[in-house]
Structures are given as structure tokens and as C-alpha cells.
Amino acid sequence: MRGLIVLIISFSCISAPAHAGIRFGQGTKTVATSGTALAILSSSKHVTSIIICGDTGNTGKIAVAQNPVAAAGAQQGVILSPGGCVVIEGHSDPPVKFDAAIFKVDATVSGDKASFFYVVEEN
């Protein structure tokens, strides 16, 4: 059965072995204007998992969702405090691939950031 599993976790480091056929990527997205949702990636990227975290230096909260996403007012999506993370992964054998660019972030405070780390498995 194919599906997605979403977990909210807190961690201090990521350790992943290097294997043939597995690639990793990472980045940061800054929400320049609070209330303006931004795609986590600017172009399509089919991944098997992605971790999205609120930057530890944030003073507000980050919302993560597809559509709609809102960090303030009628909050929509997963709401992350500074340092909080959400893991989204394909769960099956082989793992489901999904487009990480469908996920958006918004912030309650302009200038707050979200960081992300993703895994691409070549089947």
C-alpha cells in the first residue's frame, strides 16, 4: 500500500549513510513578508522524504502545508515553533516519491526561516 506518513520530531543532527542511488539535498527558505506563503523549493523535485524545520533563531512560528497555509490568524498546516520539525515521507516498499515543491511555508514574523533536508532514492 502506498501513502504518506507525517511525523513531528525534534532532533539535533542528521546522520545518513552514503549509498549508491540515494542523493540528498538541503536548503533554507526565508519568509520575507509574514502572511505570504512560499514554496519550499522553486522547482519540482521528486523525493522519498523531506524534513522541514523552523530555524532556532526565529522569533515566531512557521506553518508548513500544501494549500492553504497560514501561520497567523486561522492557522493552517503544521505549526512549528523555533527548532520544531516535521518529517514527511513516502511509506511503502519501494518508497513513494512525491514532489517536495508542493509544500509551502509561512511565518508569523517577517524574516523568519525554515530549513529543509530531503532524500531522493533512485529505484
C-alpha positions as a Markdown table, in Angstrom:
| # | Residue | x | y | z |
|---|---|---|---|---|
| 1 | Met | 0.0 | 0.0 | 0.0 |
| 2 | Arg | 1.3 | 3.5 | -0.9 |
| 3 | Gly | 0.8 | 6.5 | 1.3 |
| 4 | Leu | 2.5 | 9.4 | 3.1 |
| 5 | Ile | 3.3 | 9.4 | 6.8 |
| 6 | Val | 3.9 | 12.7 | 8.6 |
| 7 | Leu | 5.8 | 12.8 | 11.9 |
| 8 | Ile | 6.7 | 15.8 | 14.1 |
| 9 | Ile | 10.0 | 15.4 | 15.7 |
| 10 | Ser | 12.8 | 17.2 | 17.4 |
| 11 | Phe | 16.4 | 16.3 | 16.7 |
| 12 | Ser | 19.9 | 17.8 | 16.9 |
| 13 | Cys | 21.7 | 16.2 | 14.0 |
| 14 | Ile | 21.1 | 14.1 | 10.9 |
| 15 | Ser | 23.4 | 11.2 | 10.1 |
| 16 | Ala | 22.8 | 9.3 | 6.8 |
| 17 | Pro | 24.9 | 6.7 | 5.2 |
| 18 | Ala | 26.0 | 7.2 | 1.6 |
| 19 | His | 24.6 | 4.5 | -0.7 |
| 20 | Ala | 24.5 | 4.2 | -4.4 |
| 21 | Gly | 21.2 | 5.5 | -5.7 |
| 22 | Ile | 20.5 | 7.8 | -2.8 |
| 23 | Arg | 21.0 | 11.5 | -3.1 |
| 24 | Phe | 20.5 | 14.3 | -0.5 |
| 25 | Gly | 19.7 | 18.0 | -0.8 |
| 26 | Gln | 19.1 | 20.8 | 1.7 |
| 27 | Gly | 18.4 | 24.5 | 1.8 |
| 28 | Thr | 16.8 | 27.4 | 3.7 |
| 29 | Lys | 13.7 | 29.4 | 2.8 |
| 30 | Thr | 13.2 | 32.9 | 4.3 |
| 31 | Val | 9.7 | 34.3 | 4.6 |
| 32 | Ala | 10.4 | 37.9 | 3.8 |
| 33 | Thr | 6.8 | 39.0 | 4.4 |
| 34 | Ser | 4.7 | 37.4 | 7.1 |
| 35 | Gly | 1.4 | 36.1 | 5.6 |
| 36 | Thr | 3.0 | 35.3 | 2.3 |
| 37 | Ala | 3.3 | 31.5 | 1.7 |
| 38 | Leu | 6.4 | 30.4 | -0.2 |
| 39 | Ala | 7.1 | 27.0 | -1.9 |
| 40 | Ile | 9.9 | 25.3 | -0.1 |
| 41 | Leu | 11.5 | 24.5 | -3.5 |
| 42 | Ser | 11.3 | 26.7 | -6.6 |
| 43 | Ser | 11.2 | 23.7 | -9.0 |
| 44 | Ser | 9.8 | 20.2 | -9.0 |
| 45 | Lys | 11.9 | 17.6 | -7.0 |
| 46 | His | 10.6 | 14.1 | -6.6 |
| 47 | Val | 11.8 | 12.9 | -3.2 |
| 48 | Thr | 11.1 | 10.0 | -0.8 |
| 49 | Ser | 11.3 | 12.1 | 2.3 |
| 50 | Ile | 11.7 | 15.7 | 3.4 |
| 51 | Ile | 12.4 | 17.3 | 6.9 |
| 52 | Ile | 11.3 | 20.9 | 7.3 |
| 53 | Cys | 12.3 | 22.8 | 10.5 |
| 54 | Gly | 11.7 | 26.2 | 12.0 |
| 55 | Asp | 15.1 | 28.0 | 12.4 |
| 56 | Thr | 16.2 | 28.1 | 16.0 |
| 57 | Gly | 16.8 | 31.8 | 15.7 |
| 58 | Asn | 13.1 | 32.5 | 14.7 |
| 59 | Thr | 11.0 | 34.7 | 16.9 |
| 60 | Gly | 7.7 | 33.5 | 15.6 |
| 61 | Lys | 6.2 | 30.3 | 14.2 |
| 62 | Ile | 6.4 | 28.6 | 10.8 |
| 63 | Ala | 3.4 | 26.9 | 9.2 |
| 64 | Val | 4.0 | 24.1 | 6.7 |
| 65 | Ala | 1.2 | 22.8 | 4.4 |
| 66 | Gln | 0.2 | 22.4 | 0.8 |
| 67 | Asn | -2.7 | 24.8 | 0.2 |
| 68 | Pro | -3.8 | 26.8 | 2.1 |
| 69 | Val | -1.0 | 27.6 | 4.5 |
| 70 | Ala | -1.3 | 30.3 | 7.2 |
| 71 | Ala | 0.9 | 30.9 | 10.2 |
| 72 | Ala | -1.2 | 33.7 | 11.8 |
| 73 | Gly | -4.9 | 34.1 | 12.4 |
| 74 | Ala | -6.7 | 30.9 | 11.2 |
| 75 | Gln | -3.6 | 28.8 | 11.3 |
| 76 | Gln | -3.5 | 26.1 | 8.7 |
| 77 | Gly | -1.0 | 23.3 | 8.3 |
| 78 | Val | 1.6 | 22.0 | 10.8 |
| 79 | Ile | 2.7 | 24.8 | 13.1 |
| 80 | Leu | 6.4 | 24.8 | 14.1 |
| 81 | Ser | 7.9 | 26.6 | 17.0 |
| 82 | Pro | 11.6 | 27.6 | 16.6 |
| 83 | Gly | 13.6 | 24.4 | 16.3 |
| 84 | Gly | 10.5 | 22.3 | 15.7 |
| 85 | Cys | 10.5 | 20.0 | 12.7 |
| 86 | Val | 8.1 | 17.9 | 10.6 |
| 87 | Val | 9.1 | 14.8 | 8.6 |
| 88 | Ile | 7.1 | 13.9 | 5.5 |
| 89 | Glu | 8.0 | 10.6 | 3.9 |
| 90 | Gly | 6.7 | 8.1 | 1.4 |
| 91 | His | 5.9 | 4.9 | 3.2 |
| 92 | Ser | 5.9 | 1.7 | 1.2 |
| 93 | Asp | 8.3 | -0.7 | -0.5 |
| 94 | Pro | 9.6 | 0.8 | -2.7 |
| 95 | Pro | 9.2 | 4.2 | -1.1 |
| 96 | Val | 6.6 | 6.5 | -2.7 |
| 97 | Lys | 8.1 | 9.5 | -4.4 |
| 98 | Phe | 6.3 | 12.9 | -4.1 |
| 99 | Asp | 7.0 | 16.4 | -5.3 |
| 100 | Ala | 8.6 | 18.4 | -2.5 |
| 101 | Ala | 7.8 | 21.6 | -4.3 |
| 102 | Ile | 4.1 | 21.2 | -3.3 |
| 103 | Phe | 4.9 | 22.1 | 0.3 |
| 104 | Lys | 4.8 | 25.8 | 1.3 |
| 105 | Val | 5.9 | 27.7 | 4.4 |
| 106 | Asp | 4.6 | 30.9 | 6.0 |
| 107 | Ala | 5.7 | 32.7 | 9.1 |
| 108 | Thr | 4.1 | 34.8 | 11.9 |
| 109 | Val | 7.1 | 37.1 | 11.8 |
| 110 | Ser | 8.7 | 38.6 | 8.7 |
| 111 | Gly | 12.2 | 37.4 | 8.1 |
| 112 | Asp | 11.8 | 34.0 | 9.9 |
| 113 | Lys | 13.3 | 31.0 | 8.2 |
| 114 | Ala | 12.6 | 27.3 | 7.5 |
| 115 | Ser | 15.4 | 24.9 | 6.7 |
| 116 | Phe | 14.9 | 21.6 | 4.9 |
| 117 | Phe | 16.7 | 18.4 | 4.1 |
| 118 | Tyr | 15.4 | 15.9 | 1.5 |
| 119 | Val | 16.2 | 12.4 | 0.3 |
| 120 | Val | 15.9 | 11.1 | -3.3 |
| 121 | Glu | 16.1 | 7.4 | -3.9 |
| 122 | Glu | 16.7 | 6.1 | -7.4 |
| 123 | Asn | 14.8 | 2.9 | -7.9 |
